[in-house]
C-alpha cells in the first residue's frame, strides 16, 4: 500500500521473510468506500484518489515487487495460487490459462495447474449453478480456455462458488477482467481508466 508498506526497506524485509515461507503473495488493497472512510477518520494519508471494487496494485508497485524477488523465492499474484502451491495442488480458482498471472509461478506449479485445467461445457456450468437460487438467471455468454463469461448472477458469491466448484475462472460480463490486470482495479495502470 503506497506510503504504508512499500518502501525499499519494506520490500527487503518481505524478501527476507519470504525465504522462510512456503509461498509469498502480493495482492493489493481493497480500497473501498469503508476503508477510505477509516483512513480519513484516523487522519491517515489516503493512498489513492479513488476507490474501486477490486484490489489496487499500481503497475509501478508491481514492477518494484517483482524486482525485489528472485526465481528462488516462490512469489504469486493471487492468494489461491500460493495456497495451492503450499499444499501441492492445482489452483482451485483455475487461474492457469490467465497466463499473465502465471509468468512468475514455479514450473512445478504450472505443471500441476496444467494437469488440473479443464474447460467446462456450458451444460456443466449450468448444472453446477442449478442448485444456487442466486444463479437462477445464469446465462453462459462465452467459454474460452481462459474463462467462462456469464451474466444474470444476482450477487458476486455465486460466481465464487462456480469458480471453486469447477476449478475454472468464471467472469461476470458486468465486470470484465482486463489483460495484465486480471481481477485488479485499473487505478495506477497507464492504459487503464480510473476506477473499476
VOLOPA-268395 format. One record per residue (C-alpha): x, y, z; residue number from 1. Coordinates in steps of 0.5 Angstrom, whole numbers, plus 500, padded with zeros to 3 digits. Example, Ala and Ser with C-alpha at 12.3 -4.5 7.8 and 13.67 -1.06 7.14 Angstrom:
! residues 2
+-----+-----+-----+-----+
:   X :   Y :   Z :  nr :
+-----+-----+-----+-----+
: 525 : 491 : 516 :   1 :
: 527 : 498 : 514 :   2 :
+-----+-----+-----+-----+
This chain:
! residues 196
+-----+-----+-----+-----+
:   X :   Y :   Z :  nr :
+-----+-----+-----+-----+
: 500 : 500 : 500 :   1 :
: 503 : 507 : 498 :   2 :
: 506 : 510 : 504 :   3 :
: 505 : 505 : 509 :   4 :
: 509 : 499 : 507 :   5 :
: 512 : 500 : 500 :   6 :
: 519 : 503 : 502 :   7 :
: 525 : 499 : 500 :   8 :
: 526 : 497 : 507 :   9 :
: 519 : 494 : 507 :  10 :
: 521 : 490 : 500 :  11 :
: 527 : 488 : 503 :  12 :
: 524 : 485 : 509 :  13 :
: 519 : 482 : 505 :  14 :
: 524 : 478 : 501 :  15 :
: 528 : 476 : 508 :  16 :
: 522 : 474 : 511 :  17 :
: 519 : 470 : 504 :  18 :
: 526 : 466 : 505 :  19 :
: 522 : 462 : 511 :  20 :
: 515 : 462 : 508 :  21 :
: 512 : 456 : 503 :  22 :
: 510 : 462 : 499 :  23 :
: 509 : 469 : 498 :  24 :
: 503 : 473 : 495 :  25 :
: 503 : 481 : 493 :  26 :
: 495 : 482 : 492 :  27 :
: 494 : 490 : 493 :  28 :
: 489 : 493 : 498 :  29 :
: 481 : 493 : 497 :  30 :
: 481 : 501 : 498 :  31 :
: 473 : 501 : 498 :  32 :
: 469 : 507 : 501 :  33 :
: 469 : 504 : 508 :  34 :
: 477 : 503 : 508 :  35 :
: 477 : 510 : 505 :  36 :
: 473 : 513 : 511 :  37 :
: 477 : 509 : 516 :  38 :
: 483 : 513 : 513 :  39 :
: 480 : 519 : 514 :  40 :
: 477 : 518 : 521 :  41 :
: 484 : 516 : 523 :  42 :
: 488 : 522 : 520 :  43 :
: 492 : 517 : 515 :  44 :
: 494 : 520 : 508 :  45 :
: 490 : 517 : 503 :  46 :
: 494 : 512 : 498 :  47 :
: 489 : 513 : 492 :  48 :
: 485 : 519 : 490 :  49 :
: 479 : 514 : 488 :  50 :
: 476 : 507 : 491 :  51 :
: 475 : 501 : 487 :  52 :
: 471 : 495 : 487 :  53 :
: 477 : 491 : 486 :  54 :
: 484 : 491 : 489 :  55 :
: 489 : 496 : 487 :  56 :
: 496 : 494 : 485 :  57 :
: 499 : 500 : 481 :  58 :
: 504 : 498 : 476 :  59 :
: 510 : 501 : 478 :  60 :
: 509 : 498 : 485 :  61 :
: 508 : 491 : 482 :  62 :
: 515 : 492 : 478 :  63 :
: 518 : 494 : 484 :  64 :
: 516 : 488 : 488 :  65 :
: 518 : 483 : 482 :  66 :
: 525 : 487 : 482 :  67 :
: 526 : 485 : 490 :  68 :
: 525 : 478 : 489 :  69 :
: 528 : 473 : 485 :  70 :
: 527 : 466 : 482 :  71 :
: 529 : 462 : 488 :  72 :
: 523 : 465 : 492 :  73 :
: 516 : 463 : 490 :  74 :
: 512 : 469 : 489 :  75 :
: 505 : 469 : 487 :  76 :
: 500 : 475 : 485 :  77 :
: 494 : 471 : 487 :  78 :
: 493 : 468 : 494 :  79 :
: 489 : 462 : 492 :  80 :
: 496 : 460 : 487 :  81 :
: 500 : 461 : 493 :  82 :
: 496 : 457 : 498 :  83 :
: 495 : 451 : 492 :  84 :
: 503 : 451 : 492 :  85 :
: 504 : 451 : 499 :  86 :
: 499 : 445 : 499 :  87 :
: 502 : 442 : 493 :  88 :
: 495 : 442 : 489 :  89 :
: 493 : 446 : 483 :  90 :
: 490 : 453 : 484 :  91 :
: 483 : 452 : 486 :  92 :
: 481 : 459 : 483 :  93 :
: 483 : 456 : 476 :  94 :
: 488 : 462 : 474 :  95 :
: 492 : 457 : 470 :  96 :
: 490 : 460 : 463 :  97 :
: 491 : 467 : 465 :  98 :
: 498 : 467 : 463 :  99 :
: 500 : 474 : 465 : 100 :
: 499 : 472 : 472 : 101 :
: 503 : 465 : 472 : 102 :
: 509 : 468 : 469 : 103 :
: 512 : 468 : 476 : 104 :
: 510 : 462 : 478 : 105 :
: 515 : 456 : 479 : 106 :
: 515 : 451 : 474 : 107 :
: 513 : 445 : 478 : 108 :
: 506 : 449 : 480 : 109 :
: 505 : 451 : 473 : 110 :
: 505 : 443 : 471 : 111 :
: 500 : 442 : 477 : 112 :
: 496 : 447 : 475 : 113 :
: 496 : 445 : 467 : 114 :
: 494 : 438 : 470 : 115 :
: 488 : 441 : 473 : 116 :
: 486 : 445 : 468 : 117 :
: 479 : 443 : 465 : 118 :
: 475 : 448 : 461 : 119 :
: 467 : 446 : 463 : 120 :
: 462 : 446 : 458 : 121 :
: 456 : 451 : 458 : 122 :
: 452 : 445 : 460 : 123 :
: 457 : 443 : 466 : 124 :
: 457 : 451 : 468 : 125 :
: 449 : 451 : 468 : 126 :
: 449 : 444 : 472 : 127 :
: 454 : 447 : 478 : 128 :
: 450 : 453 : 478 : 129 :
: 443 : 450 : 478 : 130 :
: 443 : 449 : 486 : 131 :
: 444 : 456 : 487 : 132 :
: 438 : 461 : 488 : 133 :
: 442 : 467 : 486 : 134 :
: 444 : 464 : 480 : 135 :
: 437 : 462 : 477 : 136 :
: 438 : 468 : 472 : 137 :
: 445 : 465 : 470 : 138 :
: 447 : 466 : 462 : 139 :
: 453 : 463 : 459 : 140 :
: 456 : 468 : 455 : 141 :
: 462 : 465 : 453 : 142 :
: 467 : 460 : 455 : 143 :
: 475 : 460 : 453 : 144 :
: 481 : 457 : 455 : 145 :
: 482 : 463 : 460 : 146 :
: 475 : 464 : 463 : 147 :
: 467 : 463 : 463 : 148 :
: 464 : 469 : 462 : 149 :
: 457 : 469 : 465 : 150 :
: 451 : 474 : 466 : 151 :
: 445 : 474 : 470 : 152 :
: 448 : 473 : 477 : 153 :
: 445 : 477 : 483 : 154 :
: 451 : 478 : 487 : 155 :
: 458 : 476 : 487 : 156 :
: 458 : 470 : 491 : 157 :
: 455 : 465 : 486 : 158 :
: 461 : 467 : 482 : 159 :
: 466 : 465 : 487 : 160 :
: 462 : 458 : 488 : 161 :
: 462 : 457 : 481 : 162 :
: 470 : 458 : 480 : 163 :
: 472 : 454 : 486 : 164 :
: 467 : 448 : 484 : 165 :
: 470 : 448 : 477 : 166 :
: 477 : 450 : 479 : 167 :
: 476 : 455 : 473 : 168 :
: 475 : 462 : 472 : 169 :
: 468 : 465 : 472 : 170 :
: 468 : 472 : 470 : 171 :
: 461 : 477 : 470 : 172 :
: 460 : 480 : 464 : 173 :
: 459 : 487 : 468 : 174 :
: 466 : 487 : 471 : 175 :
: 471 : 485 : 465 : 176 :
: 478 : 482 : 467 : 177 :
: 483 : 486 : 463 : 178 :
: 489 : 483 : 461 : 179 :
: 495 : 484 : 466 : 180 :
: 491 : 487 : 471 : 181 :
: 487 : 481 : 472 : 182 :
: 482 : 482 : 478 : 183 :
: 485 : 488 : 479 : 184 :
: 483 : 496 : 479 : 185 :
: 485 : 500 : 473 : 186 :
: 488 : 505 : 478 : 187 :
: 495 : 506 : 477 : 188 :
: 496 : 503 : 470 : 189 :
: 498 : 507 : 464 : 190 :
: 493 : 504 : 460 : 191 :
: 487 : 504 : 465 : 192 :
: 482 : 509 : 467 : 193 :
: 481 : 511 : 474 : 194 :
: 476 : 506 : 478 : 195 :
: 473 : 499 : 476 : 196 :
+-----+-----+-----+-----+
